Amino acid sequence: MKKLFLIIGAPGSGKTTDAELIAARHNNITHYSTGDMFRAEVASGSERGYVIDTYISAGNIVPIDIAIETIVTAIKKAPSDVVVIDGYPRSVEQMTELDKYLVNEPEVELISVIEVEVSQNTAFQRVLGRAADAAVVRADDNEKVFLNRMKLYTEPLALIKAFYSEKNLLKVISGEGTIIQIVSEMDSFIQSKVWLPMEKKVNFYSVIIGTELLNGRRNDAHFSFLNKQLLQRGWEQKASFVINDDPKLMFDIFTLIKSDPNSVMFCFGGIGATPDDYTRQTAARAFTNYKMEFHEEAKNRILNQFGEEAYPHRVNMAYLPSNAKLLTNIVNQVLL
């Protein structure tokens, strides 16, 4: 069965970007934007695209039959079991028609409708900023069209929220924070709704590395964050280690955890590029037989962020155990 999440929000709320980032994190999530699909149809030059263009260029709602067909097609063709669609519903009519469809569709379950809530001022500044920064300006990124789109969004919003609240499907997330904060909250919520019981027992471990933690010069937020995320999914840690930057001690603990065939380890700290940061090298010794390589995507992100200042040390943070993959560090608000 397809699990469907709908994301609604004002123009400029960031709902499409949020959904794209979440889908990029998970192979089991497919993201579709009704706006993008409409614009793709317009770009194709089809007769249907011409009709759609007359509506979206003026900031008006696309006819209900076209919108429903777009939604239905997207869900049925989705390559994954979890589908996230943003920008829908935009009217009470769209909401009602989709609800009628879902009642008679046993293969699709609407899990939640997520509202990304922002003030009109925030939305306005983002849309006008998007137009100023874009190489090609969207036809609907101007003040007159924005105000019309905002009016169309807010007029039915109370009824839409009341409808889904009554069904216990509405989740409101603030869109005023940083993109990492917003995506983190939304992703955690979605994962809490779709995770499946594990077929085998998994033992979760955390290793938190940092001499400054032990001498009181710095506090760590990873332990509480990890516990919260695990508990939301009905899991808990089997053990946690807080240690200093001692390569032998790190290796011994990594090896101990590795000896548990059901182990999943989360390790935080000590991955910098200073001489006393040993985590990357020790992880390679424990898990990849010393094999390390520059991770090109990590290297490019470091260079994009720091430029020439990435040399001679920071760039070495991209020197990782072979076949490493990148994750988002939500606690430190770093997209890697």
C-alpha positions as CSV (number, residue, x, y, z in Angstrom):
1,M,0.0,0.0,0.0
2,K,1.2,3.5,-0.9
3,K,1.6,5.8,2.1
4,L,0.8,9.4,1.1
5,F,1.9,12.6,2.7
6,L,0.6,16.0,1.5
7,I,2.5,19.1,2.3
8,I,0.7,22.5,2.1
9,G,2.1,25.9,2.7
10,A,2.0,29.5,1.4
11,P,4.0,30.5,-1.7
12,G,7.6,30.9,-0.4
13,S,7.0,28.6,2.6
14,G,9.8,26.3,1.4
15,K,7.5,23.3,1.2
16,T,9.0,22.0,-2.1
17,T,12.6,22.4,-1.0
18,D,11.7,20.6,2.3
19,A,10.2,17.7,0.5
20,E,13.0,17.4,-2.0
21,L,15.6,17.2,0.8
22,I,13.7,14.6,2.7
23,A,13.2,12.4,-0.4
24,A,16.9,12.8,-1.1
25,R,17.7,11.2,2.3
26,H,15.6,8.1,1.8
27,N,15.4,5.6,-1.0
28,N,11.9,4.6,0.1
29,I,10.4,8.1,-0.4
30,T,9.3,9.6,-3.7
31,H,8.6,13.3,-3.9
32,Y,6.3,15.0,-6.4
33,S,5.4,18.7,-6.6
34,T,2.2,19.5,-8.4
35,G,3.7,22.9,-9.4
36,D,6.7,21.2,-11.0
37,M,4.5,18.7,-12.8
38,F,2.3,21.5,-14.1
39,R,5.3,23.5,-15.3
40,A,6.8,20.4,-16.9
41,E,3.6,19.9,-18.9
42,V,3.7,23.6,-19.9
43,A,7.3,23.2,-21.1
44,S,6.3,20.2,-23.2
45,G,4.3,22.5,-25.5
46,S,1.2,20.2,-25.3
47,E,-2.3,21.5,-25.6
48,R,-2.9,20.5,-22.1
49,G,0.2,22.4,-21.0
50,Y,-1.1,25.5,-22.8
51,V,-4.3,25.3,-20.7
52,I,-2.4,24.9,-17.5
53,D,-0.2,27.9,-18.4
54,T,-3.1,30.2,-18.6
55,Y,-3.9,29.4,-15.0
56,I,-0.5,29.2,-13.2
57,S,0.9,32.3,-15.0
58,A,-1.9,34.3,-13.5
59,G,-1.6,32.6,-10.1
60,N,-4.9,30.9,-10.4
61,I,-5.9,27.3,-9.4
62,V,-5.6,24.6,-12.1
63,P,-8.9,23.0,-12.9
64,I,-9.9,20.1,-10.6
65,D,-9.9,17.4,-13.2
66,I,-6.3,18.2,-14.3
67,A,-5.1,18.4,-10.7
68,I,-6.7,15.1,-9.7
69,E,-5.3,13.3,-12.7
70,T,-1.9,14.6,-11.9
71,I,-2.1,13.4,-8.3
72,V,-3.5,10.0,-9.2
73,T,-0.8,9.4,-11.9
74,A,2.0,10.4,-9.6
75,I,0.9,8.1,-6.8
76,K,0.4,5.1,-9.1
77,K,3.7,5.5,-10.9
78,A,5.7,6.2,-7.8
79,P,8.7,3.8,-7.5
80,S,8.5,3.7,-3.7
81,D,5.8,2.9,-1.0
82,V,6.0,6.4,0.5
83,V,4.9,9.3,-1.6
84,V,5.2,13.0,-0.6
85,I,3.3,15.5,-2.7
86,D,3.6,19.2,-2.0
87,G,1.3,22.0,-3.0
88,Y,-2.0,20.0,-2.7
89,P,-4.8,20.5,-1.8
90,R,-5.1,24.2,-2.6
91,S,-8.9,24.5,-2.3
92,V,-11.8,22.9,-0.5
93,E,-12.9,21.4,-3.8
94,Q,-9.5,19.7,-4.4
95,M,-9.5,18.4,-0.9
96,T,-13.0,17.0,-1.2
97,E,-12.4,15.4,-4.6
98,L,-9.1,13.8,-3.4
99,D,-10.9,12.5,-0.3
100,K,-13.6,10.9,-2.4
101,Y,-10.9,9.2,-4.6
102,L,-8.9,7.9,-1.6
103,V,-12.1,6.4,0.0
104,N,-12.4,4.1,-3.0
105,E,-8.7,3.4,-3.4
106,P,-7.5,0.5,-1.3
107,E,-3.9,0.8,-2.4
108,V,-3.4,4.3,-1.1
109,E,-3.5,5.6,2.5
110,L,-3.3,9.3,3.4
111,I,-1.0,9.3,6.4
112,S,-0.8,13.0,7.1
113,V,-1.3,16.5,5.8
114,I,1.7,18.7,6.9
115,E,1.3,22.4,6.9
116,V,4.5,24.5,6.7
117,E,3.4,27.6,8.5
118,V,5.0,31.0,7.7
119,S,3.9,34.6,8.1
120,Q,2.9,36.5,5.0
121,N,5.9,38.8,5.4
122,T,8.3,35.9,5.5
123,A,6.7,34.3,2.4
124,F,6.8,37.6,0.5
125,Q,10.4,38.2,1.3
126,R,11.4,34.7,0.2
127,V,9.4,34.9,-3.1
128,L,10.8,38.3,-4.1
129,G,14.3,37.2,-3.0
130,R,13.9,34.1,-5.2
131,A,13.0,36.2,-8.2
132,A,16.0,38.6,-7.5
133,D,18.5,35.7,-7.3
134,A,17.1,33.6,-10.2
135,A,18.8,33.5,-13.6
136,V,15.4,32.9,-15.2
137,V,12.5,34.4,-13.2
138,R,9.3,32.4,-12.9
139,A,6.3,34.1,-14.3
140,D,4.5,33.8,-11.0
141,D,7.3,35.4,-8.9
142,N,6.2,39.0,-8.8
143,E,4.3,41.0,-6.2
144,K,0.9,41.2,-7.9
145,V,0.8,37.4,-8.6
146,F,2.2,36.7,-5.1
147,L,-0.7,38.6,-3.4
148,N,-3.2,36.8,-5.5
149,R,-1.6,33.4,-4.8
150,M,-1.5,34.3,-1.1
151,K,-5.2,35.2,-1.1
152,L,-6.1,31.9,-2.9
153,Y,-4.0,30.0,-0.3
154,T,-5.4,31.6,2.8
155,E,-9.1,31.8,1.9
156,P,-9.8,28.1,2.2
157,L,-7.0,27.3,4.7
158,A,-9.2,27.3,7.8
159,L,-11.7,24.8,6.3
160,I,-8.9,22.6,5.0
161,K,-7.2,22.5,8.4
162,A,-10.5,21.9,10.2
163,F,-11.3,19.0,7.8
164,Y,-7.9,17.2,8.3
165,S,-7.8,18.0,12.0
166,E,-11.1,16.2,12.5
167,K,-9.6,13.2,10.8
168,N,-6.5,13.5,13.0
169,L,-4.3,13.9,10.0
170,L,-3.1,17.5,10.3
171,K,0.5,18.3,11.4
172,V,1.6,21.9,11.6
173,I,5.3,22.7,11.4
174,S,6.8,26.2,11.7
175,G,8.6,27.3,8.5
176,E,10.2,30.3,10.2
177,G,13.4,28.5,11.3
178,T,16.5,27.4,9.4
179,I,16.0,24.9,6.5
180,I,17.9,22.3,8.5
181,Q,15.6,22.7,11.5
182,I,12.4,22.6,9.4
183,V,13.6,19.5,7.4
184,S,14.7,17.8,10.6
185,E,11.3,18.2,12.3
186,M,9.4,17.2,9.1
187,D,11.6,14.2,8.4
188,S,11.4,12.9,12.0
189,F,7.6,13.2,11.9
190,I,7.4,11.3,8.6
191,Q,9.8,8.6,9.7
192,S,7.8,8.2,13.0
193,K,4.7,7.4,10.8
194,V,6.2,5.0,8.3
195,W,8.9,3.0,10.2
196,L,8.3,-0.8,10.3
197,P,9.1,-3.1,13.1
198,M,12.5,-4.6,12.5
199,E,12.6,-8.3,11.6
200,K,15.5,-9.0,13.8
201,K,16.8,-7.6,17.1
202,V,19.0,-4.6,16.7
203,N,21.4,-3.3,19.4
204,F,22.1,0.4,19.2
205,Y,25.3,1.8,20.5
206,S,26.7,5.4,20.7
207,V,30.3,6.4,21.0
208,I,30.8,10.1,21.8
209,I,34.4,11.2,21.5
210,G,36.0,14.3,22.9
211,T,38.5,15.1,25.6
212,E,36.8,18.5,26.0
213,L,33.5,16.7,27.1
214,L,35.3,14.9,29.8
215,N,37.1,17.9,31.2
216,G,33.9,20.0,31.2
217,R,35.0,22.5,28.6
218,R,32.2,21.5,26.2
219,N,28.7,19.9,26.4
220,D,27.3,17.4,24.0
221,A,23.8,17.4,22.5
222,H,24.1,14.2,20.5
223,F,23.3,11.7,23.2
224,S,19.9,13.2,24.1
225,F,19.0,13.8,20.4
226,L,19.8,10.2,19.5
227,N,17.8,8.9,22.5
228,K,14.8,11.0,21.5
229,Q,14.9,9.7,17.9
230,L,15.2,6.1,18.9
231,L,12.4,6.3,21.5
232,Q,10.1,7.9,19.0
233,R,10.5,4.6,17.0
234,G,10.1,2.3,20.0
235,W,13.9,1.6,20.3
236,E,16.5,2.3,22.8
237,Q,20.3,2.2,23.2
238,K,22.0,-0.9,24.6
239,A,25.1,1.0,25.6
240,S,26.8,4.4,25.3
241,F,30.5,5.4,25.6
242,V,32.0,8.8,26.3
243,I,35.7,8.7,25.7
244,N,38.7,10.9,25.0
245,D,40.7,11.1,21.8
246,D,42.7,8.0,22.4
247,P,43.1,5.9,19.2
248,K,43.7,2.6,21.0
249,L,40.7,3.1,23.2
250,M,38.5,4.1,20.2
251,F,39.7,1.0,18.3
252,D,39.0,-1.3,21.2
253,I,35.5,0.0,21.6
254,F,34.8,0.0,17.9
255,T,36.0,-3.7,17.8
256,L,33.8,-4.6,20.8
257,I,30.7,-3.2,19.2
258,K,31.6,-4.8,15.8
259,S,31.7,-8.2,17.6
260,D,28.0,-7.9,18.2
261,P,26.4,-9.2,15.0
262,N,23.2,-7.2,15.6
263,S,25.0,-3.9,16.3
264,V,24.3,-0.4,14.9
265,M,26.8,2.2,16.0
266,F,26.4,6.0,16.1
267,C,29.7,7.7,16.6
268,F,30.1,11.5,17.2
269,G,33.2,13.7,17.5
270,G,36.8,13.6,16.6
271,I,36.3,13.8,12.8
272,G,38.0,17.2,12.3
273,A,41.3,17.7,10.5
274,T,43.6,18.6,13.5
275,P,46.3,16.2,14.6
276,D,44.3,15.1,17.6
277,D,41.2,14.0,15.6
278,Y,41.6,10.3,15.1
279,T,38.0,9.0,14.5
280,R,38.2,8.8,10.7
281,Q,41.5,6.9,10.7
282,T,40.5,4.6,13.6
283,A,37.1,3.8,11.9
284,A,39.0,2.9,8.8
285,R,41.3,0.6,10.8
286,A,38.3,-1.1,12.5
287,F,35.9,-1.4,9.6
288,T,37.7,-1.1,6.2
289,N,41.1,-2.6,6.9
290,Y,42.8,0.8,6.9
291,K,41.4,1.7,3.5
292,M,40.6,5.4,3.1
293,E,39.8,7.7,0.2
294,F,38.7,11.2,-0.5
295,H,35.0,11.4,-0.8
296,E,34.4,13.6,-3.8
297,E,31.0,15.0,-2.7
298,A,32.2,15.7,0.8
299,K,35.3,17.4,-0.6
300,N,33.3,19.6,-3.0
301,R,31.0,20.7,-0.2
302,I,33.9,21.6,2.0
303,L,35.5,23.6,-0.9
304,N,32.2,25.3,-1.7
305,Q,31.7,26.4,1.9
306,F,35.3,27.4,2.7
307,G,37.0,28.1,-0.6
308,E,40.8,28.5,-0.2
309,E,40.4,28.4,3.6
310,A,39.7,24.7,3.2
311,Y,43.4,24.2,2.7
312,P,45.6,22.8,4.1
313,H,43.5,21.1,6.9
314,R,39.7,21.3,6.5
315,V,39.7,19.5,3.2
316,N,41.1,16.5,5.0
317,M,37.7,16.0,6.7
318,A,36.6,14.5,3.3
319,Y,39.3,11.8,3.6
320,L,37.0,9.0,4.9
321,P,36.9,5.2,5.2
322,S,36.4,3.6,1.8
323,N,32.8,3.4,0.5
324,A,31.6,5.9,3.2
325,K,28.3,7.6,2.6
326,L,27.2,11.1,3.8
327,L,24.5,11.9,6.3
328,T,23.0,15.1,7.6
329,N,24.3,16.1,11.1
330,I,21.1,17.7,12.4
331,V,22.5,18.4,15.8
332,N,25.3,20.6,14.4
333,Q,23.1,21.8,11.6
334,V,25.5,20.8,8.9
335,L,24.3,19.3,5.5
336,L,26.9,16.7,4.5
